[in-house]
Amino acid sequence: MELDRRSALLLLTIPLLFLVAFFAVPFFVVALESLRTSDGAWSLAQYAKLVSSWFYLDVLWFTFRIALWVTLASFLIGYPLAYYMTRVVKRRWIKRLLYIVVITPLFTSNIVRSFGWMILLGRRGLVNDSLMALGLTEYPLQLLSNELSIVIGMTYIMTPFMVLTISAVLQNIDITLETAARDLGANPLVTFFKVTFPLSLPGVIAGTLIVFTLTVSAYVTPSILSGGKKTVMSMLIFQQYAAIFDFQFGAALSVALLFTTLVLISLYRVFGKPRSRKSVKEAAA
């Protein structure tokens, strides 16, 4: 037992050292930098500047609003697809083909995919041409350089993460629980909402957390698809560091974004705890 404990601690040493060296220490440096002024004095002036301006607060709210829309859209697309891949498709080679289709976009750069959506959503792009050909609109719609274009592009990029996370949980759910619910008189819809969906909540929570955090910190896709007309926090932080050279305020924006994200994630995990297997069995009965 003592040897196993030492082996576990030894295995954890390298990951812990990696986190300390490349996350904890840089974050500590950034946090300290955010508490200083341009002349080196210690102050909360950077945070006062942040909370006293509606512009920065609006950018922060816009960033989280985009992340929420992308998370919701990824869930609405990803859950049915994950369910179809794990529960409906029976042939193994078709499942493998679907998984390949889902993960293939991950091997392409975000820059390439973002420019692809610029072509699709342009005034003479495939989407507008299709809408006009179907008679749904007489003029090309403004689908680029707005919030909608960012949500569409980010949803396309983030949906594979949602699908893979949820499908990993769905394929491990004991199918006899669903069979028991059906034997007790539950129809397929009731069985899904009373048994399958509650048991898949760990995958839903993990998937939504992954999508939300990745979207909050995204830079390339929002900067390309917004056309410079919309600003998210990652773009604002980059401007402070690379264009304005206000490192102290850039650090304050970084800390504020990370702190707000951690608070939202903590609240989500507290109020979004999945039901236990025992409670699901009782509900099915």
C-alpha atoms as an extended CHARMM CRD file, in Angstrom:
* protein
*
       285  EXT
         1         1  MET       CA              0.0000000000        0.0000000000        0.0000000000  PROA      1               0.0000000000
         2         2  GLU       CA              2.8070000000        2.3900000000        0.9200000000  PROA      2               0.0000000000
         3         3  LEU       CA              4.5890000000        1.5990000000       -2.3490000000  PROA      3               0.0000000000
         4         4  ASP       CA              1.4260000000        2.2490000000       -4.3710000000  PROA      4               0.0000000000
         5         5  ARG       CA              0.9580000000        5.5700000000       -2.6200000000  PROA      5               0.0000000000
         6         6  ARG       CA              4.5380000000        6.5910000000       -3.3650000000  PROA      6               0.0000000000
         7         7  SER       CA              4.1410000000        5.5410000000       -6.9890000000  PROA      7               0.0000000000
         8         8  ALA       CA              0.9730000000        7.6190000000       -7.2930000000  PROA      8               0.0000000000
         9         9  LEU       CA              2.6920000000       10.6390000000       -5.7850000000  PROA      9               0.0000000000
        10        10  LEU       CA              5.6280000000       10.1640000000       -8.1420000000  PROA      10              0.0000000000
        11        11  LEU       CA              3.3190000000       10.0070000000      -11.1410000000  PROA      11              0.0000000000
        12        12  LEU       CA              1.5810000000       13.1970000000       -9.9910000000  PROA      12              0.0000000000
        13        13  THR       CA              4.8410000000       15.0770000000       -9.4910000000  PROA      13              0.0000000000
        14        14  ILE       CA              5.4950000000       15.8770000000      -13.1590000000  PROA      14              0.0000000000
        15        15  PRO       CA              1.9310000000       17.1030000000      -13.9250000000  PROA      15              0.0000000000
        16        16  LEU       CA              1.9070000000       19.1920000000      -10.7500000000  PROA      16              0.0000000000
        17        17  LEU       CA              5.2810000000       20.7290000000      -11.5730000000  PROA      17              0.0000000000
        18        18  PHE       CA              4.0280000000       21.4570000000      -15.0860000000  PROA      18              0.0000000000
        19        19  LEU       CA              0.9110000000       23.2140000000      -13.7480000000  PROA      19              0.0000000000
        20        20  VAL       CA              2.9190000000       25.2190000000      -11.2600000000  PROA      20              0.0000000000
        21        21  ALA       CA              5.5490000000       26.2630000000      -13.8090000000  PROA      21              0.0000000000
        22        22  PHE       CA              3.2560000000       27.0690000000      -16.7350000000  PROA      22              0.0000000000
        23        23  PHE       CA              0.0070000000       28.1220000000      -15.0420000000  PROA      23              0.0000000000
        24        24  ALA       CA              0.3360000000       29.0510000000      -11.3730000000  PROA      24              0.0000000000
        25        25  VAL       CA              3.5560000000       31.0800000000      -11.6880000000  PROA      25              0.0000000000
        26        26  PRO       CA              2.5360000000       32.9980000000      -14.8610000000  PROA      26              0.0000000000
        27        27  PHE       CA             -0.8840000000       33.7130000000      -13.3850000000  PROA      27              0.0000000000
        28        28  PHE       CA              0.7380000000       34.9680000000      -10.1720000000  PROA      28              0.0000000000
        29        29  VAL       CA              2.9830000000       37.2760000000      -12.2260000000  PROA      29              0.0000000000
        30        30  VAL       CA              0.0090000000       38.5830000000      -14.2230000000  PROA      30              0.0000000000
        31        31  ALA       CA             -2.0300000000       39.1120000000      -11.0430000000  PROA      31              0.0000000000
        32        32  LEU       CA              0.8010000000       41.1040000000       -9.4780000000  PROA      32              0.0000000000
        33        33  GLU       CA              1.1850000000       43.1470000000      -12.6510000000  PROA      33              0.0000000000
        34        34  SER       CA             -2.4990000000       44.0310000000      -12.5650000000  PROA      34              0.0000000000
        35        35  LEU       CA             -2.0510000000       45.5610000000       -9.1080000000  PROA      35              0.0000000000
        36        36  ARG       CA              0.5330000000       48.0670000000      -10.2770000000  PROA      36              0.0000000000
        37        37  THR       CA              0.3570000000       51.3770000000      -12.0730000000  PROA      37              0.0000000000
        38        38  SER       CA              2.5340000000       52.4990000000      -14.9670000000  PROA      38              0.0000000000
        39        39  ASP       CA              4.9790000000       54.1240000000      -12.5360000000  PROA      39              0.0000000000
        40        40  GLY       CA              5.3320000000       50.9350000000      -10.4810000000  PROA      40              0.0000000000
        41        41  ALA       CA              3.1400000000       51.8660000000       -7.4990000000  PROA      41              0.0000000000
        42        42  TRP       CA              0.7850000000       49.3020000000       -5.9920000000  PROA      42              0.0000000000
        43        43  SER       CA             -2.8280000000       50.2080000000       -6.6410000000  PROA      43              0.0000000000
        44        44  LEU       CA             -6.2840000000       48.9350000000       -7.6190000000  PROA      44              0.0000000000
        45        45  ALA       CA             -6.5130000000       51.6340000000      -10.2750000000  PROA      45              0.0000000000
        46        46  GLN       CA             -6.5870000000       49.1250000000      -13.1360000000  PROA      46              0.0000000000
        47        47  TYR       CA             -9.6350000000       47.3570000000      -11.7180000000  PROA      47              0.0000000000
        48        48  ALA       CA            -11.2690000000       50.6930000000      -10.9330000000  PROA      48              0.0000000000
        49        49  LYS       CA            -10.7570000000       51.6460000000      -14.5740000000  PROA      49              0.0000000000
        50        50  LEU       CA            -12.3500000000       48.3680000000      -15.6350000000  PROA      50              0.0000000000
        51        51  VAL       CA            -15.4990000000       48.5940000000      -13.5100000000  PROA      51              0.0000000000
        52        52  SER       CA            -15.9790000000       52.3290000000      -14.0520000000  PROA      52              0.0000000000
        53        53  SER       CA            -16.2720000000       52.0520000000      -17.8260000000  PROA      53              0.0000000000
        54        54  TRP       CA            -19.3730000000       50.6240000000      -19.4900000000  PROA      54              0.0000000000
        55        55  PHE       CA            -17.3040000000       49.8230000000      -22.5740000000  PROA      55              0.0000000000
        56        56  TYR       CA            -15.1770000000       47.2030000000      -20.8370000000  PROA      56              0.0000000000
        57        57  LEU       CA            -18.1410000000       45.7760000000      -18.9590000000  PROA      57              0.0000000000
        58        58  ASP       CA            -20.0880000000       45.5790000000      -22.2010000000  PROA      58              0.0000000000
        59        59  VAL       CA            -17.2150000000       43.7030000000      -23.8680000000  PROA      59              0.0000000000
        60        60  LEU       CA            -17.1130000000       41.3140000000      -20.9110000000  PROA      60              0.0000000000
        61        61  TRP       CA            -20.8770000000       40.7280000000      -21.1420000000  PROA      61              0.0000000000
        62        62  PHE       CA            -20.6740000000       40.3050000000      -24.9280000000  PROA      62              0.0000000000
        63        63  THR       CA            -17.9450000000       37.6770000000      -24.4950000000  PROA      63              0.0000000000
        64        64  PHE       CA            -20.0040000000       35.6240000000      -22.0600000000  PROA      64              0.0000000000
        65        65  ARG       CA            -23.1570000000       36.0720000000      -24.1480000000  PROA      65              0.0000000000
        66        66  ILE       CA            -21.3510000000       34.6510000000      -27.1670000000  PROA      66              0.0000000000
        67        67  ALA       CA            -20.0660000000       31.7620000000      -25.0480000000  PROA      67              0.0000000000
        68        68  LEU       CA            -23.5610000000       31.0080000000      -23.7510000000  PROA      68              0.0000000000
        69        69  TRP       CA            -25.1040000000       31.0200000000      -27.2340000000  PROA      69              0.0000000000
        70        70  VAL       CA            -22.3270000000       28.8170000000      -28.6060000000  PROA      70              0.0000000000
        71        71  THR       CA            -22.6570000000       26.4010000000      -25.6760000000  PROA      71              0.0000000000
        72        72  LEU       CA            -26.4280000000       26.1670000000      -26.1530000000  PROA      72              0.0000000000
        73        73  ALA       CA            -26.1600000000       25.7030000000      -29.9190000000  PROA      73              0.0000000000
        74        74  SER       CA            -23.4090000000       23.0950000000      -29.5450000000  PROA      74              0.0000000000
        75        75  PHE       CA            -25.5510000000       21.1830000000      -27.0610000000  PROA      75              0.0000000000
        76        76  LEU       CA            -28.6670000000       21.2810000000      -29.2610000000  PROA      76              0.0000000000
        77        77  ILE       CA            -26.6460000000       19.9920000000      -32.2140000000  PROA      77              0.0000000000
        78        78  GLY       CA            -24.2230000000       17.7480000000      -30.3590000000  PROA      78              0.0000000000
        79        79  TYR       CA            -26.5490000000       15.8050000000      -28.0760000000  PROA      79              0.0000000000
        80        80  PRO       CA            -28.8540000000       14.4240000000      -30.8250000000  PROA      80              0.0000000000
        81        81  LEU       CA            -25.8140000000       13.5750000000      -32.9310000000  PROA      81              0.0000000000
        82        82  ALA       CA            -24.0880000000       11.8270000000      -30.0090000000  PROA      82              0.0000000000
        83        83  TYR       CA            -27.2890000000        9.9400000000      -29.1850000000  PROA      83              0.0000000000
        84        84  TYR       CA            -27.7060000000        8.8560000000      -32.7940000000  PROA      84              0.0000000000
        85        85  MET       CA            -24.0990000000        7.6600000000      -33.0070000000  PROA      85              0.0000000000
        86        86  THR       CA            -24.2090000000        5.6420000000      -29.7870000000  PROA      86              0.0000000000
        87        87  ARG       CA            -27.8190000000        4.4090000000      -29.5520000000  PROA      87              0.0000000000
        88        88  VAL       CA            -29.3480000000        4.3660000000      -33.0240000000  PROA      88              0.0000000000
        89        89  VAL       CA            -26.4880000000        3.2740000000      -35.2670000000  PROA      89              0.0000000000
        90        90  LYS       CA            -25.7810000000       -0.4290000000      -34.7800000000  PROA      90              0.0000000000
        91        91  ARG       CA            -23.1620000000       -1.1880000000      -37.4030000000  PROA      91              0.0000000000
        92        92  ARG       CA            -19.6740000000       -0.6360000000      -36.1110000000  PROA      92              0.0000000000
        93        93  TRP       CA            -18.2060000000        0.6060000000      -39.4020000000  PROA      93              0.0000000000
        94        94  ILE       CA            -20.9050000000        3.2870000000      -39.6820000000  PROA      94              0.0000000000
        95        95  LYS       CA            -20.1390000000        4.4530000000      -36.1360000000  PROA      95              0.0000000000
        96        96  ARG       CA            -16.4600000000        4.6900000000      -36.9800000000  PROA      96              0.0000000000
        97        97  LEU       CA            -17.2750000000        6.6450000000      -40.1260000000  PROA      97              0.0000000000
        98        98  LEU       CA            -19.4270000000        9.0910000000      -38.1420000000  PROA      98              0.0000000000
        99        99  TYR       CA            -16.6790000000        9.5710000000      -35.5630000000  PROA      99              0.0000000000
       100       100  ILE       CA            -14.2230000000       10.2810000000      -38.3590000000  PROA      100             0.0000000000
       101       101  VAL       CA            -16.6090000000       12.8590000000      -39.8240000000  PROA      101             0.0000000000
       102       102  VAL       CA            -16.9820000000       14.5140000000      -36.4030000000  PROA      102             0.0000000000
       103       103  ILE       CA            -13.2740000000       14.7380000000      -35.5460000000  PROA      103             0.0000000000
       104       104  THR       CA            -11.9310000000       15.5280000000      -39.0340000000  PROA      104             0.0000000000
       105       105  PRO       CA            -12.5370000000       19.3130000000      -38.6970000000  PROA      105             0.0000000000
       106       106  LEU       CA            -10.3390000000       19.2950000000      -35.5700000000  PROA      106             0.0000000000
       107       107  PHE       CA             -7.3290000000       18.5910000000      -37.7930000000  PROA      107             0.0000000000
       108       108  THR       CA             -7.8900000000       21.8440000000      -39.6760000000  PROA      108             0.0000000000
       109       109  SER       CA             -6.6570000000       25.1850000000      -38.4070000000  PROA      109             0.0000000000
       110       110  ASN       CA             -9.2190000000       27.5410000000      -36.8800000000  PROA      110             0.0000000000
       111       111  ILE       CA             -7.9730000000       30.2250000000      -39.2550000000  PROA      111             0.0000000000
       112       112  VAL       CA             -8.7960000000       28.1070000000      -42.3010000000  PROA      112             0.0000000000
       113       113  ARG       CA            -12.2340000000       27.2020000000      -40.9580000000  PROA      113             0.0000000000
       114       114  SER       CA            -12.9830000000       30.8160000000      -40.0970000000  PROA      114             0.0000000000
       115       115  PHE       CA            -12.0840000000       32.0360000000      -43.5860000000  PROA      115             0.0000000000
       116       116  GLY       CA            -14.2240000000       29.2180000000      -44.9540000000  PROA      116             0.0000000000
       117       117  TRP       CA            -17.2090000000       30.6060000000      -43.0690000000  PROA      117             0.0000000000
       118       118  MET       CA            -16.4000000000       34.0820000000      -44.4110000000  PROA      118             0.0000000000
       119       119  ILE       CA            -16.8540000000       32.6810000000      -47.9180000000  PROA      119             0.0000000000
       120       120  LEU       CA            -20.0380000000       30.8110000000      -47.0080000000  PROA      120             0.0000000000
       121       121  LEU       CA            -21.6510000000       33.7390000000      -45.1690000000  PROA      121             0.0000000000
       122       122  GLY       CA            -20.5630000000       36.4920000000      -47.5820000000  PROA      122             0.0000000000
       123       123  ARG       CA            -23.0080000000       38.5700000000      -49.6040000000  PROA      123             0.0000000000
       124       124  ARG       CA            -22.3990000000       36.3410000000      -52.6250000000  PROA      124             0.0000000000
       125       125  GLY       CA            -21.6770000000       33.2510000000      -50.5700000000  PROA      125             0.0000000000
       126       126  LEU       CA            -23.3730000000       29.8620000000      -50.6420000000  PROA      126             0.0000000000
       127       127  VAL       CA            -25.8010000000       30.6910000000      -47.8230000000  PROA      127             0.0000000000
       128       128  ASN       CA            -27.1150000000       33.9160000000      -49.3600000000  PROA      128             0.0000000000
       129       129  ASP       CA            -27.2380000000       32.4220000000      -52.8550000000  PROA      129             0.0000000000
       130       130  SER       CA            -29.2480000000       29.4700000000      -51.5240000000  PROA      130             0.0000000000
       131       131  LEU       CA            -31.6820000000       31.7230000000      -49.6530000000  PROA      131             0.0000000000
       132       132  MET       CA            -32.2860000000       33.8590000000      -52.7230000000  PROA      132             0.0000000000
       133       133  ALA       CA            -32.6210000000       30.7990000000      -54.9800000000  PROA      133             0.0000000000
       134       134  LEU       CA            -35.2890000000       29.4070000000      -52.6480000000  PROA      134             0.0000000000
       135       135  GLY       CA            -37.1200000000       32.7440000000      -52.6860000000  PROA      135             0.0000000000
       136       136  LEU       CA            -36.6920000000       33.2810000000      -48.9380000000  PROA      136             0.0000000000
       137       137  THR       CA            -35.0930000000       36.6870000000      -49.4520000000  PROA      137             0.0000000000
       138       138  GLU       CA            -34.7670000000       39.1400000000      -52.3250000000  PROA      138             0.0000000000
       139       139  TYR       CA            -31.4660000000       40.6660000000      -51.2240000000  PROA      139             0.0000000000
       140       140  PRO       CA            -28.3080000000       39.2210000000      -49.6620000000  PROA      140             0.0000000000
       141       141  LEU       CA            -28.4770000000       39.2210000000      -45.8840000000  PROA      141             0.0000000000
       142       142  GLN       CA            -25.7930000000       40.7330000000      -43.6780000000  PROA      142             0.0000000000
       143       143  LEU       CA            -24.4750000000       37.5230000000      -42.1260000000  PROA      143             0.0000000000
       144       144  LEU       CA            -20.9020000000       38.6370000000      -41.5110000000  PROA      144             0.0000000000
       145       145  SER       CA            -19.2930000000       41.0700000000      -39.0590000000  PROA      145             0.0000000000
       146       146  ASN       CA            -21.9390000000       40.5710000000      -36.3930000000  PROA      146             0.0000000000
       147       147  GLU       CA            -22.7780000000       38.4230000000      -33.4050000000  PROA      147             0.0000000000
       148       148  LEU       CA            -24.5110000000       35.7800000000      -35.5110000000  PROA      148             0.0000000000
       149       149  SER       CA            -21.4420000000       35.0810000000      -37.6330000000  PROA      149             0.0000000000
       150       150  ILE       CA            -19.2930000000       34.5950000000      -34.5210000000  PROA      150             0.0000000000
       151       151  VAL       CA            -21.8350000000       32.2140000000      -32.9900000000  PROA      151             0.0000000000
       152       152  ILE       CA            -22.0790000000       30.1830000000      -36.2160000000  PROA      152             0.0000000000
       153       153  GLY       CA            -18.3180000000       29.9050000000      -36.6350000000  PROA      153             0.0000000000
       154       154  MET       CA            -17.6520000000       29.0660000000      -32.9910000000  PROA      154             0.0000000000
       155       155  THR       CA            -20.4970000000       26.5250000000      -32.8950000000  PROA      155             0.0000000000
       156       156  TYR       CA            -19.0090000000       24.7200000000      -35.8780000000  PROA      156             0.0000000000
       157       157  ILE       CA            -15.6230000000       24.6030000000      -34.1500000000  PROA      157             0.0000000000
       158       158  MET       CA            -16.9100000000       23.5810000000      -30.6980000000  PROA      158             0.0000000000
       159       159  THR       CA            -19.5940000000       21.0230000000      -31.5870000000  PROA      159             0.0000000000
       160       160  PRO       CA            -17.1160000000       18.1050000000      -31.9850000000  PROA      160             0.0000000000
       161       161  PHE       CA            -15.9780000000       18.5760000000      -28.3760000000  PROA      161             0.0000000000
       162       162  MET       CA            -19.5970000000       18.3710000000      -27.2150000000  PROA      162             0.0000000000
       163       163  VAL       CA            -20.3190000000       15.2990000000      -29.3330000000  PROA      163             0.0000000000
       164       164  LEU       CA            -17.2520000000       13.3630000000      -28.1870000000  PROA      164             0.0000000000
       165       165  THR       CA            -17.8130000000       14.1730000000      -24.5100000000  PROA      165             0.0000000000
       166       166  ILE       CA            -21.4940000000       13.2360000000      -24.4560000000  PROA      166             0.0000000000
       167       167  SER       CA            -21.0620000000       10.1150000000      -26.5750000000  PROA      167             0.0000000000
       168       168  ALA       CA            -18.3780000000        8.8410000000      -24.1940000000  PROA      168             0.0000000000
       169       169  VAL       CA            -20.9520000000        8.8910000000      -21.3750000000  PROA      169             0.0000000000
       170       170  LEU       CA            -23.9070000000        7.6450000000      -23.4190000000  PROA      170             0.0000000000
       171       171  GLN       CA            -22.1190000000        4.5210000000      -24.5890000000  PROA      171             0.0000000000
       172       172  ASN       CA            -21.3900000000        3.5350000000      -20.9710000000  PROA      172             0.0000000000
       173       173  ILE       CA            -24.9910000000        3.8070000000      -19.7520000000  PROA      173             0.0000000000
       174       174  ASP       CA            -26.4320000000        0.4240000000      -18.8310000000  PROA      174             0.0000000000
       175       175  ILE       CA            -29.0790000000       -0.2460000000      -21.4550000000  PROA      175             0.0000000000
       176       176  THR       CA            -30.9270000000       -2.5830000000      -19.0710000000  PROA      176             0.0000000000
       177       177  LEU       CA            -32.1100000000        0.4930000000      -17.1390000000  PROA      177             0.0000000000
       178       178  GLU       CA            -33.9030000000        1.7420000000      -20.2270000000  PROA      178             0.0000000000
       179       179  THR       CA            -35.3010000000       -1.7370000000      -20.8430000000  PROA      179             0.0000000000
       180       180  ALA       CA            -36.5910000000       -1.8670000000      -17.2730000000  PROA      180             0.0000000000
       181       181  ALA       CA            -38.3230000000        1.4920000000      -17.7030000000  PROA      181             0.0000000000
       182       182  ARG       CA            -39.9730000000        0.2980000000      -20.9120000000  PROA      182             0.0000000000
       183       183  ASP       CA            -41.1080000000       -2.9320000000      -19.2000000000  PROA      183             0.0000000000
       184       184  LEU       CA            -42.7010000000       -0.8380000000      -16.4640000000  PROA      184             0.0000000000
       185       185  GLY       CA            -44.8330000000        0.9680000000      -19.0400000000  PROA      185             0.0000000000
       186       186  ALA       CA            -42.7680000000        4.0580000000      -19.8400000000  PROA      186             0.0000000000
       187       187  ASN       CA            -42.8930000000        5.1870000000      -23.4570000000  PROA      187             0.0000000000
       188       188  PRO       CA            -39.6450000000        6.0550000000      -25.3000000000  PROA      188             0.0000000000
       189       189  LEU       CA            -39.9730000000        9.7810000000      -24.5730000000  PROA      189             0.0000000000
       190       190  VAL       CA            -40.5060000000        9.2430000000      -20.8320000000  PROA      190             0.0000000000
       191       191  THR       CA            -37.6690000000        6.7240000000      -20.7670000000  PROA      191             0.0000000000
       192       192  PHE       CA            -35.3350000000        9.2360000000      -22.3410000000  PROA      192             0.0000000000
       193       193  PHE       CA            -36.1620000000       12.1110000000      -19.9630000000  PROA      193             0.0000000000
       194       194  LYS       CA            -36.4120000000        9.9380000000      -16.8390000000  PROA      194             0.0000000000
       195       195  VAL       CA            -33.5020000000        7.5550000000      -17.4140000000  PROA      195             0.0000000000
       196       196  THR       CA            -31.1940000000        8.2670000000      -20.3520000000  PROA      196             0.0000000000
       197       197  PHE       CA            -30.8500000000       12.0300000000      -20.1020000000  PROA      197             0.0000000000
       198       198  PRO       CA            -30.3010000000       12.1530000000      -16.3020000000  PROA      198             0.0000000000
       199       199  LEU       CA            -27.6020000000        9.4800000000      -16.5690000000  PROA      199             0.0000000000
       200       200  SER       CA            -25.9240000000       11.3900000000      -19.3950000000  PROA      200             0.0000000000
       201       201  LEU       CA            -25.7610000000       14.6470000000      -17.4390000000  PROA      201             0.0000000000
       202       202  PRO       CA            -22.0960000000       14.1620000000      -16.4340000000  PROA      202             0.0000000000
       203       203  GLY       CA            -21.2280000000       14.1980000000      -20.1260000000  PROA      203             0.0000000000
       204       204  VAL       CA            -23.4850000000       17.1970000000      -20.7480000000  PROA      204             0.0000000000
       205       205  ILE       CA            -21.8940000000       19.1280000000      -17.8800000000  PROA      205             0.0000000000
       206       206  ALA       CA            -18.3680000000       18.2500000000      -18.9880000000  PROA      206             0.0000000000
       207       207  GLY       CA            -19.1320000000       19.1050000000      -22.6000000000  PROA      207             0.0000000000
       208       208  THR       CA            -20.7470000000       22.4440000000      -21.8040000000  PROA      208             0.0000000000
       209       209  LEU       CA            -17.8600000000       23.3920000000      -19.5170000000  PROA      209             0.0000000000
       210       210  ILE       CA            -15.3190000000       22.5720000000      -22.2190000000  PROA      210             0.0000000000
       211       211  VAL       CA            -17.2190000000       24.4880000000      -24.9000000000  PROA      211             0.0000000000
       212       212  PHE       CA            -17.9050000000       27.4750000000      -22.6490000000  PROA      212             0.0000000000
       213       213  THR       CA            -14.3180000000       27.8900000000      -21.4450000000  PROA      213             0.0000000000
       214       214  LEU       CA            -12.8350000000       27.4370000000      -24.9230000000  PROA      214             0.0000000000
       215       215  THR       CA            -15.2870000000       29.9500000000      -26.3910000000  PROA      215             0.0000000000
       216       216  VAL       CA            -14.6240000000       32.5400000000      -23.6940000000  PROA      216             0.0000000000
       217       217  SER       CA            -10.9060000000       32.4760000000      -24.4840000000  PROA      217             0.0000000000
       218       218  ALA       CA            -11.2540000000       32.2270000000      -28.2870000000  PROA      218             0.0000000000
       219       219  TYR       CA             -9.4450000000       34.8750000000      -30.3030000000  PROA      219             0.0000000000
       220       220  VAL       CA             -8.9400000000       33.8350000000      -33.9370000000  PROA      220             0.0000000000
       221       221  THR       CA            -12.5110000000       33.0680000000      -34.9750000000  PROA      221             0.0000000000
       222       222  PRO       CA            -14.1830000000       36.1110000000      -33.3300000000  PROA      222             0.0000000000
       223       223  SER       CA            -11.5320000000       38.4670000000      -34.7130000000  PROA      223             0.0000000000
       224       224  ILE       CA            -11.9210000000       37.1210000000      -38.2730000000  PROA      224             0.0000000000
       225       225  LEU       CA            -15.7010000000       36.7540000000      -38.4320000000  PROA      225             0.0000000000
       226       226  SER       CA            -16.4100000000       40.0120000000      -36.5970000000  PROA      226             0.0000000000
       227       227  GLY       CA            -14.4980000000       42.0270000000      -39.1890000000  PROA      227             0.0000000000
       228       228  GLY       CA            -13.3050000000       44.3020000000      -36.4110000000  PROA      228             0.0000000000
       229       229  LYS       CA            -16.8500000000       45.4900000000      -35.6850000000  PROA      229             0.0000000000
       230       230  LYS       CA            -17.3000000000       43.3470000000      -32.5790000000  PROA      230             0.0000000000
       231       231  THR       CA            -14.8310000000       42.9190000000      -29.7370000000  PROA      231             0.0000000000
       232       232  VAL       CA            -14.4790000000       40.0850000000      -27.2550000000  PROA      232             0.0000000000
       233       233  MET       CA            -12.2410000000       40.0590000000      -24.2010000000  PROA      233             0.0000000000
       234       234  SER       CA             -9.4280000000       38.0880000000      -25.8230000000  PROA      234             0.0000000000
       235       235  MET       CA             -9.2130000000       40.6870000000      -28.6060000000  PROA      235             0.0000000000
       236       236  LEU       CA             -9.2680000000       43.5150000000      -26.0710000000  PROA      236             0.0000000000
       237       237  ILE       CA             -6.5110000000       41.9020000000      -24.0030000000  PROA      237             0.0000000000
       238       238  PHE       CA             -4.3880000000       41.4270000000      -27.1280000000  PROA      238             0.0000000000
       239       239  GLN       CA             -4.8480000000       45.0890000000      -28.0280000000  PROA      239             0.0000000000
       240       240  GLN       CA             -3.6970000000       46.1880000000      -24.5870000000  PROA      240             0.0000000000
       241       241  TYR       CA             -0.5420000000       44.0900000000      -24.8120000000  PROA      241             0.0000000000
       242       242  ALA       CA              0.3770000000       44.3210000000      -28.5070000000  PROA      242             0.0000000000
       243       243  ALA       CA             -0.9690000000       47.6950000000      -29.6550000000  PROA      243             0.0000000000
       244       244  ILE       CA             -1.3670000000       50.0180000000      -26.6610000000  PROA      244             0.0000000000
       245       245  PHE       CA              1.4170000000       48.4420000000      -24.5480000000  PROA      245             0.0000000000
       246       246  ASP       CA             -0.6000000000       48.9490000000      -21.3710000000  PROA      246             0.0000000000
       247       247  PHE       CA              0.5520000000       45.7370000000      -19.7080000000  PROA      247             0.0000000000
       248       248  GLN       CA             -0.9580000000       46.5470000000      -16.3300000000  PROA      248             0.0000000000
       249       249  PHE       CA             -4.4650000000       47.0590000000      -17.6760000000  PROA      249             0.0000000000
       250       250  GLY       CA             -4.1080000000       44.0530000000      -19.9730000000  PROA      250             0.0000000000
       251       251  ALA       CA             -3.2130000000       41.9920000000      -16.9220000000  PROA      251             0.0000000000
       252       252  ALA       CA             -6.2570000000       43.3270000000      -15.0660000000  PROA      252             0.0000000000
       253       253  LEU       CA             -8.5110000000       42.3660000000      -17.9800000000  PROA      253             0.0000000000
       254       254  SER       CA             -6.9800000000       38.8790000000      -18.0310000000  PROA      254             0.0000000000
       255       255  VAL       CA             -7.5030000000       38.3700000000      -14.3090000000  PROA      255             0.0000000000
       256       256  ALA       CA            -11.0610000000       39.7040000000      -14.4860000000  PROA      256             0.0000000000
       257       257  LEU       CA            -11.9160000000       37.3470000000      -17.3570000000  PROA      257             0.0000000000
       258       258  LEU       CA            -10.4290000000       34.3290000000      -15.5900000000  PROA      258             0.0000000000
       259       259  PHE       CA            -12.0000000000       35.1700000000      -12.2290000000  PROA      259             0.0000000000
       260       260  THR       CA            -15.4660000000       35.7430000000      -13.7290000000  PROA      260             0.0000000000
       261       261  THR       CA            -15.2210000000       32.5110000000      -15.7120000000  PROA      261             0.0000000000
       262       262  LEU       CA            -14.2380000000       30.5330000000      -12.6120000000  PROA      262             0.0000000000
       263       263  VAL       CA            -17.1430000000       32.0200000000      -10.6530000000  PROA      263             0.0000000000
       264       264  LEU       CA            -19.6430000000       31.1160000000      -13.3690000000  PROA      264             0.0000000000
       265       265  ILE       CA            -18.2140000000       27.6080000000      -13.6680000000  PROA      265             0.0000000000
       266       266  SER       CA            -18.4030000000       27.1310000000       -9.8880000000  PROA      266             0.0000000000
       267       267  LEU       CA            -22.0270000000       28.2470000000       -9.7990000000  PROA      267             0.0000000000
       268       268  TYR       CA            -22.8340000000       25.9900000000      -12.7350000000  PROA      268             0.0000000000
       269       269  ARG       CA            -21.2820000000       22.9820000000      -11.0250000000  PROA      269             0.0000000000
       270       270  VAL       CA            -23.1010000000       23.7170000000       -7.7620000000  PROA      270             0.0000000000
       271       271  PHE       CA            -26.5450000000       24.0890000000       -9.3290000000  PROA      271             0.0000000000
       272       272  GLY       CA            -26.0220000000       21.5770000000      -12.1260000000  PROA      272             0.0000000000
       273       273  LYS       CA            -25.1030000000       18.4640000000      -10.1670000000  PROA      273             0.0000000000
       274       274  PRO       CA            -26.2730000000       15.3410000000      -12.0030000000  PROA      274             0.0000000000
       275       275  ARG       CA            -28.6710000000       12.9790000000      -10.3200000000  PROA      275             0.0000000000
       276       276  SER       CA            -27.3150000000        9.7920000000       -8.8500000000  PROA      276             0.0000000000
       277       277  ARG       CA            -27.9340000000        6.3980000000      -10.4540000000  PROA      277             0.0000000000
       278       278  LYS       CA            -30.0630000000        5.4310000000       -7.4540000000  PROA      278             0.0000000000
       279       279  SER       CA            -32.4100000000        8.3720000000       -7.9230000000  PROA      279             0.0000000000
       280       280  VAL       CA            -32.7180000000        7.5470000000      -11.6180000000  PROA      280             0.0000000000
       281       281  LYS       CA            -33.6990000000        3.9730000000      -10.7990000000  PROA      281             0.0000000000
       282       282  GLU       CA            -36.3320000000        5.2670000000       -8.3620000000  PROA      282             0.0000000000
       283       283  ALA       CA            -37.6880000000        7.6430000000      -11.0030000000  PROA      283             0.0000000000
       284       284  ALA       CA            -37.8140000000        4.8610000000      -13.5700000000  PROA      284             0.0000000000
       285       285  ALA       CA            -39.7240000000        2.6760000000      -11.1020000000  PROA      285             0.0000000000
